[in-house]
Amino acid sequence: MLGTIFGLSCERLSASTVPIAIYNTGVDDSGTFLSTGDVDPHYTLTMGDAYVAYGATLAEATGQSLPLGWPIGDRYATSGSAQWIAPNADIVSLRGTDSYTYTTTFDLTGIDPNTVSLSGMYSVDNYSGGIYLNGVLLPGTSSTDIFQYTYLTSFDITSGFVNGINTLAFEVDNSPAYVTADSPQNPTGLLVQLDGTGDPTPEPADAWLVFAAVVAIAIQGRRARSKGCRWFGIKS
């Protein structure tokens, strides 16, 4: 019986990792792409909603001498599982410069935060002011490259998680470097793809099974000693 308990304990404590419900930019709850112009339900800006972005329309391309769809599909990095989001869906209409903070949350209830691993790739227009997990800046995630929107940058997080709700924030800085009176367009945006896993938090029953297993080992050891045996062999 005790051996059975010990075996059951090992089986339950070696449970597989589970995925974390965290979302890429520009997708719905099932991971399907939202339509351009939709509000992203998983990311918010400090000033309000974030929208699935679209580039220059036919009218904008004609009236402002821009490539159709610019800069999306023309200059921006792309992803097969995420879409660009921005303060305005029509990013060609954006003017001026500013810093934007996009925030998403994820729930680790039922998951041991010490076992969580989160990895991802992101791109920003123009450059990253940093990624923040629960308000703490992640080292190596800020940049001064104003062309960061042309490529994806990878990152990995293995610490700093807490029980329950966690926040992940992306600070995006929009540069005025190429804004002129003749070319006032200054689009900005964020593209993020994420993946995370963690181990389930042990249930109370598992703790009892661990205790039972320890007791089983102690009893077996005592019986072996009482018969003149060592734990790992017989006395010669």
N, C-alpha and C positions, 0 to 999 in steps of 0.2 A: 504493500500500500504506500509506504513512504517513498519507495523507488518510483512509483507511479506519480506521486505528487511532485517529486523532484524533476521528473521528465516533463510533466505538464508545465512546471514553472519555467523551465528553460525554453519551451516552445512558445509560451506566451510572451516572455520577455524579449524574444528575438523577433518581434513583430517588424514587418517591413516599414520603410519610411513612407510617408504619405505626402501628396502634393499640397502646396499652399495655394489657396484661392487668391491669386493676385493677377492683375490684368495688364495687358499691353495697351498702348494708346490706340484709340480709335476703334475699339471692339465692344460688342455687347457681352452679356453674361455668359454666352456660349462660346465666345471667342470669334464670332463672325464679324466681318467688317461692317461698321455702321455706314450709313450713306453720308456723302459729303454734306456739310452744313448741319449735321446732327450734333446735339450736345453730348459730350462724352460723359457717361454716367459714373465713371470711376476716377476721373481726375477733375480737380477744381483749381481755379486760380484765386489768388488773394482778393481780386476784384470781382470774382463771379465765375461764370461758366467757361469751360474750354470747349472749343468746337472742332469737329473734324474739318480740316482745312482743304481748300481747293485753290488752285492757281488761277492765272489770268483767264478770264472768260473771252469769248470771241470779241465782245465789245471792248473789253479792256485791252486785248492784244492789238486790236485795230486802232483804238483811240490813243494808246500810250506807247505804240511801237514796241510791244513786247511779244516774245514767243508765246503761242497759245499754251496755256497750262503752266507758264513760268511762275515760280521756280520749281514747283513740284513736277517731277517727271522730266525736268530739264537740268537742274543743278543739284537738287536735294538727294541725299542718300535715301535708299528705299529698303523696305523690309517686306517679306512675304507674310508676316504675321502681325504687323502693326501699321498704323497710319499716322500721319502728321496731325497734330492738334495745335490750336492757336487761339489767341484772344478773340479774333474775328474769323469766321469761316472763310471769308474772302480776304486772304492775306495780302493781296495786292493793294487793298484799300488802307493798309496800315501805314502810318506816317510817324515820323519822329523816332525817338529812342526811349528805351525803358528797360527795367529789369522785371522779370515775371517769375513767380514761383508757382509751379504746378505740384499739387499734392495728391497722393493716393493713399489709401489705408488698406490694411489686411489684418485679419483676425487669427491669432494663434491659440485661441481657446482649444484645449484638448491636445495641443502640441507642445512638446518640451522646447522652450526657446533656446536652450543651450545646444540643441542638435540641429538648429535651422541653418540651411545654406541657401543663399539667394544669389543668382547670377543674372546678368542681363547685358544688353547692348543699347546704346542710345546715341542720338544725334540732336544737335541744337542749332538754332540760328539766332545769334551768331556764335556765341561761345558759352561754355558752362561756368556758372558761378559756384558750382558744387552740388553734390548729392548729399542729402541729409537724412539720416535714419534716426527717428525719434528726436529730432532737433540737433543731432551731433553730425558735424561735417565729416564725411568719409575721406580719408587721405587720398590724394592723387586724383580727385574727381573735378577739380577746377582747372580752367584753361584760359589762355589769352589768344588762342587761334581763332580769328574771325571767320575762318573757312571750315569750322567744325561741322557745319551742316552738310558737307560733301562726303562724309564718311561716318561709319559707326564706330563707337568706342565701347570696349567691353569693361565690365566691372564685376567684382565678386564680393559678397558680404557674408561673413561667418560668425559675427559677434555683434552685440549691441541690441539684440532683440529682447522683448519683454513679454510677459504673459498678457493675453488679451489683445486689444487693439494696438497696432503699430502704425506709424506714419512714415512714408517715404516721399521726400520732397526734392524736386529738381529746380534749381535756380538757373534761369536763362537770361543772358544779357544780350541786348540788341544793339549792335554797333552802328554809329552814324558814318562810318568810313566812306561809303560810296553814295551817300545821299547828296543830291544837288538840286538846284532849282528846276533843272530840266528833267531830272530823274528822281522825283521825291518818294518813290515807292521804297518802303523799308520793311519787308515782310519778316516775320519771326515765327518760331514754332518749336515743337518738341516731338521727337519720335522715340518711343521706348518699347523694347520687348523684354519680358521678364520670365523667369522660371525659378521655382523654389520648392524645397522639400524639408521635411523634419520628421522626427520620431514621435509617435503618439505618447502622450503622458501616461505613465503606468496607472492602471486602475487600482482602487483599494484592494481588490481581490488578489492582484499580483503581489502586493506587499505581503499579504498573508501567506501566499505561496512561497515567497522567498524565505520567510521566517520558518515555514514548515520544512523547507529544503535544508536550511541550516541545522535545524533540530535533527533531521534524518541523518545528516552527515555525522553529527556529534554522537548519536546513538550507535551508528555503525562503527565508528571509531572506538567507542567504549567496548562494544562487543568483541571487536578484534583484539583489543588489548587484554580483555579478560580471558581469552583463549590462548594467550601467549603469542599473539601475532602482532606484527607491526602493521602500520596502515598500508604500506606499500609492499609487504612481503612477509614470509614466515621466518621466525628465528631459526638459525642453523643449529 
